[in-house]
Amino acid sequence: MPTIRCPGCGQTEFVDLHGRFLVECDQCKLKFVAVIVRHNPPPPVEVTCPSCGCSESLPLGDSKKVQVTCSYCNYQFVFPQAGCDDPNASG
């Protein structure tokens, strides 16, 4: 399932669409055009927010480091955290 990211606040949202759409961000109300093409999504990675401890599965693919915004508390952090070599490693 494709993901769109608001260019204003960085909030991400999964969408089950393809094509060109005018989107309004739920968080900051910025309106922007999202072009969504069909693709094979990367396998999801379990990400735990260091602020609130909530976990969610995100399609991060082979990204070495990515800016993540927690869907629960809106805390922004870089994943994986410093010292974590394998984003799929537990513990």
N, C-alpha and C positions, 0 to 999 in steps of 0.2 A: 504494500500500500504506500503510495507516495506521501511525502511529508512536505508541507510548505512552512516557511519561516518568515515571520513579519520582519521587514527591513527596518522598522522603527524600534521595536522593543525586543526582538529576538525570540518571541514566543513561537513554538512550533505546534503544528497540528497535523494529524494524519487525515488524509482525504481519500475517498474511494471514487475519484473522478479522473477524467483526462480531458484535455482541451485548454481553452483560455478563459479565465474567469476574473471578474472584478471581485476582490475579497476585502472584507473589513475585519481587522483584527479585533477579537473579543476583548483584549486587554487594553490596548492603547487607542483603539478606534481609527487607526491609520488605514486608509483605503489604498490598495495597490493591485496591480495585475499579476496574477499567477498563471504561468504556462505550465501545465502538467502533462507530461508525456508518459506513456506506458513504459515500464521497466521491470526488471527482475530485482525485487528488493533484497538488500543484504540481510543475512540472518540477524535476528534481534540479540542485543547484548543487555544483560541485566545491570542496571545502573542504580546505585544507592546514593541518595542525596546526603552529603556530609552535614547538612544543617538540621534537617528534620528526620532523617533516617528512612524516609519512604523510598520504595524501590519501584522501578518501572522498566519495561523492556523497550529498548530503542534500537532502530535499525542503523547502527553506526558503521557497519561494514568494516573496511580495513583502515579507518581513520586512526592515526597515531594519537592525536590529541584533538578533542573537540569541545567547544563551549556548549554547555548544557544548561538549560533553565528548568528547574524542578517544576513539574506540573501541579504540585501540591502547595508549595510555599513560595514559589517564584525565585528561590535562591539560585544565583548563577555561579557555576563552577566549571573547571576544566576537567574533562574525563579522558584518560584515567588520571588519578591523582598522582602526585610526585611519588616515585618509588614503586609504582605498580607497573610491571613490565607487560603483564598479560591481562587484558580487560576481561577475559573469561575466567580468570583464576578466582577461586573463592578464598575468603579469609581476609 
